[in-house]
């Protein structure tokens, strides 16, 4: 019985695909933004004493 | 005999061939949302909705307002009478269709189109105002001032009212009984009159009257705005930015979305399986079948409300990655207004077919409201024309409302972010996770529509 329903469930999981894609895109973008911010912070010259 | 609201709500006829499979509409709507998000980032650098200038169109005399209130009271009285004295056959009595279709679904749509029209016809507000006026005359103007509305009460009385209706609609087996609906309507009106007598008619109506507040949420999206007996025009969506971020605001929008979400979810195969297992567990503990069903459905409703809240809270948590200075509570209240278009989109998407089909029943029900064979307006022989909208037409309205509602939500959230963060780059950055939340809500809405059709 569960096997008979598996095709149906598989088709239904297609609904999740766009959500997963957007979450992955945002996660990667956030990660890259954070790395870029850290790199910029490192490049900034130290303030004169 | 009961009406099968679920069948009507999801479209009674089989869907014709769509150009793409239903699941792919999720991908298409996501593309629209992402494109809108990018477009907002590039083309919307200043807040535009926070100032709410309006242009007065025309005023109406005081007598019109009194007349509208009197009509509201008369209709309310007639419906209560029909519920108590009319036939208890659900399709033949005017009350179930009036409450669940015209009132719950029709007024939100009217509110979007014409502003807060319900306020003028609100029967308990009209009775409260008339009672106050009469008492003032009798007491010679020496009536004590109402108590100040407690800030900590905020929107919570309205939340309780909407949640109670949501429970009735989704859980109670007596949701369609005309006499039950009439008694509940009287009880609701009595509670409102007590609230108004304690805190003043306008103070209570603004935040305590669940239905009044619910309809005003959607009216706030409208370009038409009623104030001081005059109709004004303003920017669409701008009205909702004026929602007071008081306690209970987040709960209010979460409940508004959640009750419709659960109504869709409970018709699908997933909930059917879960409910069956839960019911078995409760009956195994010795509960009756009726009690077991009520507990399972109440649990399901509460869990769906929690899910909606958690989703929104995740979007707020994403904002905190940009803004550590503001507390999550402050942020979630400040952006709660952006969920209002989603709540309306869910109502339209979920109930459009109900409104289009069962709404027509009002044509014959007004002629025979008690279901006793009368024909007051000569329309008692009218029938429902199921060909008025095609199945595909319904589907496109449903998808269209979901897309428009979520794009509107993105616009509102982006505009508020610009107020908070000034720099458009930071404002956009703060909304990445809110975009993910909007996409999730859209796809969830599409899934619920299709689940009900399986």
Boltz contact constraints between the chains, C-beta under 6 A:
constraints:
  - contact:
      token1: [A, 14]
      token2: [B, 23]
      max_distance: 6.0
  - contact:
      token1: [A, 15]
      token2: [B, 23]
      max_distance: 6.0
  - contact:
      token1: [A, 15]
      token2: [B, 26]
      max_distance: 6.0
  - contact:
      token1: [A, 15]
      token2: [B, 443]
      max_distance: 6.0
  - contact:
      token1: [A, 15]
      token2: [B, 447]
      max_distance: 6.0
  - contact:
      token1: [A, 18]
      token2: [B, 26]
      max_distance: 6.0
  - contact:
      token1: [A, 18]
      token2: [B, 27]
      max_distance: 6.0
  - contact:
      token1: [A, 18]
      token2: [B, 30]
      max_distance: 6.0
  - contact:
      token1: [A, 18]
      token2: [B, 443]
      max_distance: 6.0
  - contact:
      token1: [A, 19]
      token2: [B, 439]
      max_distance: 6.0
  - contact:
      token1: [A, 19]
      token2: [B, 440]
      max_distance: 6.0
  - contact:
      token1: [A, 19]
      token2: [B, 443]
      max_distance: 6.0
  - contact:
      token1: [A, 22]
      token2: [B, 436]
      max_distance: 6.0
  - contact:
      token1: [A, 22]
      token2: [B, 439]
      max_distance: 6.0
  - contact:
      token1: [A, 23]
      token2: [B, 436]
      max_distance: 6.0
  - contact:
      token1: [A, 26]
      token2: [B, 432]
      max_distance: 6.0
  - contact:
      token1: [A, 26]
      token2: [B, 436]
      max_distance: 6.0
